[in-house]
Each structure stands twice: as structure tokens, then as C-alpha cells.
Amino acid sequence: MNTNRPAVSVILPTYNRSKTLERAINSVLKQTYSDLELIIVDDASTDNTEEIVKAFMNKDGRVIYIKHSSNTGPAGARNTGIKRSTGRYIGFQDSDDEWMPDKLEKQVKILDNSPSHTGMVYTAFIRIFSNKSIYVPPEKIRIKEGFIHYELLNGNFIGMPTTLIKKECFDRVGLFDESLPPLEDWELFLRISKYFSISYIDEALVAEFESEDSISKVKASNIRALRLILKKHYESFRKVPKALARYCFMIGDFLYRSGDKTDAREYLKNAFRLRPINSKYFMGYMLSFIGQGIYKRLL
């Protein structure tokens, strides 16, 4: 084992998550595959995050701590970690999630024995919220590995903490898009899947705990990110008109209900043009000319 250059760099961005951070860190350090470095990027936390991380550093030399002077968001924090990393494989943990002990061991084995066109491997995960849990990706996603760019255009089913990615992928497609959060993980997977095959382990090796302040729950942020992603990858989305229509309607509907009628109508019109047989898209576009009150009541 080369202690100077570990095989795996694990990047853990965190911001004011001291209550769950210890669980996330422990689940990385207690992996059965130990040839790793854990790069914790503190995105300008104001709680006792630094104190918690330094306690781990005193016990385990694999822990590296970087603190931002100002908050950049998860994409910026992950990019800081990628630039600092030395491993040939890069994994990502979130500060409120938990890895199963053999996650990395199983993923490294696959990547070590995969052809050069395989860029990453991901696993299933359990999403836990309140007293419920669901298995992701669901059975309805029939094609989960290989060259899955088309499948990912229909929607993301890969959890960021489930991935292990060859560092060369970032050399080829670039880092996270810092203009995005949320959906920056999906956008990265869209780029990687254009050039690399993706492997899948059908076993829940990550537990994802949904928190009330999760940025992915803020609909306005999601819509803003979705608009940017559609613009950035429009030529790809054109090849899946059903999905493109659905996204256009989602954006148009949100904008119209929010009072942005001009932009909303353009998106609603595009949804109708792409899928004229869809009665909901037709009604949405027609009702957008009548008024917001009637639109909300009838749609």
C-alpha cells in the first residue's frame, strides 16, 4: 500500500451539520477498504464542525481538513476536494449520510477489473425520511448500467454518495458546475455518461437521511437549475422529446404560478409542441392566456 498516494480520495463537503457529521465520518474511516484519504471541506460552517473534525485528525492521519472563508455551496466544496485529491478513484460522502462498511471494497474491486471505458461505479441506496424508507433506483428503471446517457436524460437515479469515479473522468469532462446547486450531481453524471460506461451494484450500500433543510427540497432552486441544465444540454435533450416536454411543462407551470407569465408561456408552448397528444400540456398552454386564478383552479 502506498501511504503517500492512496488509491481512493473521499471528499466530504459540510456546512453546519455537526449533529450528523460524526456518523458520516465514521462510516468512511471504518471501511473494510482502508487505502484512502478523507478530505473534509468545511464550507464556512459557524457551528463546532472544525472541533469535531480536528478530533478525528488527532486519531487518524488519513483525515485532511480544508475550511472555506466563505460559503460556496456543495459544488464548490466538492471541487476544492477534487483539486486537493491524490487518489486514482474519487468517492463522495455527504455530511448527513452513512456508508455500509464494505462499500468501497466492492466498488474498488469492480473498477480495478473494469475496461478503460468504464468511468464510475455506483450502488443502490436507501432514502430515509420521517418513518419511511425507499430503495433507489426503483425497479421501473430497467437499464441501470453501461452507456446510460439516454436513461439519465429521463431523470437522475444515482445518489452522489453512492459513486466512485475514476479521476480521469474529471480530466475529460471537467468539475462540478458551481452555478447550479441543486442538481449539480445529475449534470455531472450527464457529462460523464456521454463518454464513459457506468457500472452498478444492486445493493443498498448507502443510507441517505433526508433533512428538512435539504437544498433539493427548495422548488425554486430546482427549477432554476433545471432551466440551466436544459440550456447546457439541449442537443441531448432534443433526442428524448417526451422527457424534454415534461421538463418544459414543469418549468412553465412553476413560472406561471409564480407570476412570470411571459417565460412561463414559452415553456408551456414548447411542452405542447413536443407532445401535442398530452391533454395536460394542451390545457396548460391554453389556460395561460386566460388568467392565473383560472389556471390554478382548472389545471
Residue pairs with C-beta under 8 A, 6 or more apart in sequence:
1 35
2 35
4 86
5 86
5 87
6 35
6 36
6 37
6 62
6 86
6 87
7 35
7 36
7 87
7 88
7 89
7 108
8 33
8 35
8 36
8 37
8 87
8 88
8 89
8 90
8 91
8 104
8 108
8 164
9 36
9 37
9 39
9 81
9 85
9 86
9 87
9 89
9 90
9 91
9 167
10 28
10 36
10 37
10 38
10 39
10 90
10 91
10 92
10 93
10 104
11 39
11 41
11 78
11 81
11 82
11 85
11 90
11 91
11 92
11 93
12 24
12 25
12 28
12 38
12 39
12 40
12 41
12 81
12 92
12 93
12 94
12 95
13 41
13 43
13 74
13 77
13 78
13 81
13 94
13 95
14 21
14 24
14 40
14 41
14 42
14 43
14 45
14 49
14 77
14 95
15 42
15 43
15 44
15 45
15 71
15 74
15 77
15 95
16 45
16 46
16 47
16 49
17 24
17 45
17 49
17 95
17 96
18 45
18 47
18 48
18 49
18 52
20 95
20 96
20 209
20 211
21 49
21 52
21 53
21 95
22 52
23 98
24 93
24 94
24 95
24 96
24 97
24 98
25 38
25 40
25 52
25 53
25 56
25 63
27 93
27 97
27 98
27 99
27 100
27 101
28 36
28 38
28 93
28 99
29 38
29 56
29 60
29 62
29 63
30 101
31 99
31 101
31 102
31 103
31 104
31 105
32 101
32 102
32 104
32 105
33 102
33 104
33 105
33 108
34 62
36 62
36 87
36 91
36 104
37 62
37 63
37 64
37 85
37 86
37 87
38 60
38 62
38 63
38 64
38 93
39 64
39 66
39 81
39 84
39 85
40 53
40 63
40 64
40 65
40 66
41 66
41 67
41 68
41 77
41 78
41 80
41 81
42 49
42 50
42 53
42 65
42 66
42 67
42 68
43 68
43 71
43 72
43 73
43 74
43 76
43 77
44 67
44 68
44 69
44 70
44 71
44 72
45 67
50 65
50 67
53 63
53 65
54 65
56 63
57 63
57 65
64 84
66 80
66 81
66 84
68 76
68 77
68 80
72 80
72 178
73 178
73 181
74 176
74 181
74 184
74 215
75 176
75 177
75 178
75 180
75 181
75 184
76 176
76 178
78 92
78 175
78 176
79 175
79 176
79 178
82 90
82 167
82 170
82 175
82 176
83 175
85 167
87 167
88 166
88 167
89 107
89 108
89 111
89 164
89 165
89 166
89 167
90 164
90 165
90 166
90 167
90 170
91 104
91 107
91 163
91 164
91 165
92 160
92 161
92 163
93 99
93 161
94 160
94 161
94 208
96 209
96 211
97 161
97 206
97 207
97 208
97 209
98 206
98 207
98 209
99 161
99 205
99 206
100 204
100 205
100 206
100 207
102 205
103 123
103 205
103 206
104 164
106 123
106 201
106 203
106 205
107 121
107 123
107 164
107 201
108 164
110 121
110 199
110 201
111 118
111 120
111 121
111 164
111 166
111 199
114 121
114 199
115 197
117 196
117 197
118 166
118 196
118 197
118 198
118 199
119 165
119 166
119 168
119 169
119 192
119 195
119 196
119 197
119 198
120 163
120 164
120 165
120 166
120 169
120 192
120 196
120 198
120 199
121 163
121 164
121 198
121 199
121 200
121 201
122 158
122 159
122 162
122 163
122 164
122 198
122 199
122 200
122 201
123 162
123 200
123 201
123 203
123 204
123 205
123 206
124 135
124 136
124 137
124 162
124 200
124 201
124 202
124 203
124 204
124 205
125 135
125 136
125 159
125 161
125 162
125 204
125 205
125 206
125 207
125 208
126 133
126 134
126 135
126 136
126 204
126 206
126 207
126 208
127 133
127 134
127 136
127 159
127 208
127 210
128 207
128 208
128 209
128 210
129 209
129 210
135 204
136 157
136 159
136 208
137 144
137 157
137 158
138 157
141 151
141 157
143 151
144 151
144 157
144 200
144 202
145 197
145 198
145 199
145 200
146 197
146 198
147 193
147 197
147 198
148 193
148 198
149 190
149 193
149 194
149 236
150 239
150 240
151 157
152 158
152 186
152 189
152 190
152 193
153 190
153 233
153 236
153 237
153 239
153 240
153 243
154 240
154 243
155 243
156 183
156 185
156 186
156 189
158 185
158 186
158 189
158 198
159 185
159 206
159 208
160 185
161 206
161 208
162 205
162 206
165 192
166 196
169 192
169 195
169 196
172 195
172 196
173 188
173 191
173 192
173 194
173 195
174 191
176 184
176 185
176 187
176 188
177 184
177 187
177 188
177 228
177 232
178 184
179 228
180 187
180 225
180 228
180 229
181 215
181 221
181 225
182 215
182 216
182 218
182 221
182 222
182 225
183 216
183 222
183 225
183 226
183 229
184 225
186 229
187 225
187 229
187 232
187 233
189 198
190 229
190 233
190 236
192 198
194 236
215 221
216 222
219 254
220 254
220 258
223 250
223 251
223 254
223 255
226 247
226 250
226 251
227 251
230 237
230 244
230 247
230 248
230 251
237 243
237 244
237 247
238 244
241 274
241 275
242 274
242 275
244 270
244 274
245 270
245 271
245 274
245 275
245 278
245 281
246 271
248 267
248 268
248 270
248 271
248 274
249 267
249 268
249 271
249 280
249 281
249 284
251 264
251 267
252 263
252 264
252 265
252 266
252 267
252 268
252 269
252 270
252 271
252 284
252 288
253 264
253 268
253 284
253 299
254 264
255 261
255 263
255 264
255 267
256 264
256 265
256 268
256 284
256 288
256 292
256 295
257 292
257 295
257 296
258 264
259 292
261 288
261 292
264 288
265 285
265 288
265 289
268 281
268 284
268 285
268 288
269 285
271 278
271 281
271 284
271 285
272 278
272 281
272 282
272 284
272 285
274 281
275 281
276 282
280 299
283 298
283 299
284 295
284 299
287 294
287 295
287 298
287 299
288 295
